[in-house]
């Protein structure tokens, strides 16, 4: 079943951008090829609107709204946290949830959302794992030797590495991240420096898809467990702010981040018109 005449909003969290469908889709459309085909058409940055993914919603009375994602950049089993943030603002703006915490569900998992204000939202996010294990205070972080560098491996919605570097300024950090990406194309490597206990500067070269909210969580965990930062820290990742709070045991991680609306548009079978 084809999908046409789709009204959408393009939103971003960090540098992750998603197309939020205002139009309701049927179960047949969501479960079949049509939804994936729509994502392929819309998400192309050369031939389509350009986005990391498409998000659709299903709602039933008394049940948390369900989020459905489709993308050519990540697999169907992945739940991008950036997409959850974008969805949180979209649902908050619908006027159904007010200022009280509400829940979202995706891929059988429940996520709790709080609105800090109309553009900033707080979510408890899944903890990244370190070499397949949940990190804790009693076990040193597992590290890997990759080529000439020692890095910390993390599994978030995608595999990535973090590495502390005492870069003196943001420009040096950005330059180092660019060189690291050229030398380590296998997965994203997030370089970070700690200006003070509650402020981390981080940079990742965007040569592939990155879930920025999860990457910020991994950076905060890496810095905290190595004694470089406190359990509440502002991570500036590629100049985008993520306030991360960490609690042990668990760990439990809460991230607060802003969501911006970029534009809205209408998708038709042969063309798209943007407002």
C-alpha positions, 0 to 999 in steps of 0.5 A, a space after each residue: 500500500 503506497 503512502 502519499 500526501 504526507 504532512 510532516 515537520 522536520 525536527 532536530 536534537 543535537 545534529 540528529 534530524 528526523 521527519 515527524 509525520 503528522 498524518 496517521 498511517 495504518 498498521 498495514 503501511 507501518 508493517 509493510 514495505 511502504 513505510 521503509 520506502 517512504 523513509 528511503 525517498 524522504 531521507 536522501 540528502 541528495 534527492 529527498 528532504 534529507 534526514 536521519 529517519 522518519 517517525 510515525 505515531 500510533 495512539 490508543 486511549 489509555 496507552 502510551 503513544 507508540 513511536 515507529 521509526 524507519 531509516 536507511 541509516 540504522 537497522 529496524 531494531 534500533 531506538 535512536 534517543 535523538 528520535 525520542 527527543 524529537 517525538 517528545 516535543 511533537 507529542 508535547 506540542 499536541 497539547 495532550 500531555 501538559 507539563 506532567 511526565 508522560 511515557 513513550 513506547 518504541 520497540 517494546 520499551 517504555 521511556 519516561 519524558 519530562 518537559 523542562 519547557 516548551 523546547 527542552 526535554 528530559 529523558 531517562 535513556 538506556 545506559 551504554 554498555 562497555 564491551 558488552 557490560 553495564 559499567 559500575 564503580 567496582 570494575 575498571 572501564 574496558 579499553 581497546 588498542 586500536 592502531 596507535 590509540 587506546 580507546 573506550 568501546 561503547 555500545 549505544 544504538 551504534 558502536 562507538 569509541 570515546 577517548 579523552 584528550 587534553 585539547 586546549 580549545 574547541 578548534 584543536 579538539 575538532 581538528 583532532 576528531 577529524 584526524 581520528 575519523 580519517 585514521 579510524 573509519 570503522 566506527 565513530 570515535 568521540 574525542 573529549 576534553 574536560 574544562 572543569 568537573 561539570 563541563 565537557 567539550 566533545 567532538 565527533 566527525 560526522 562521517 557516518 550516522 551518530 545518535 548524539 544523545 547516546 554519544 553524549 551519555 557515553 562521554 559523560 560515563 567515560 569521564 565520570 568513571 575515570 574521575 574526570 567529571 562529576 555525576 552531573 555534567 554539561 556535554 557540549 557535543 559538536 557545539 550542541 548541549 546535553 545535560 547528563 545526570 548519572 546515578 549508581 547503581 545501574 547506572 541510571 542516566 537522564 539526559 536533558 536536551 533541546 529540540 528545534 523545529 526546522 521546517 514543515 512540508 507536504 510529501 506527495 508521490 512525485 514532489 514535495 512542497 515546503 512551508 
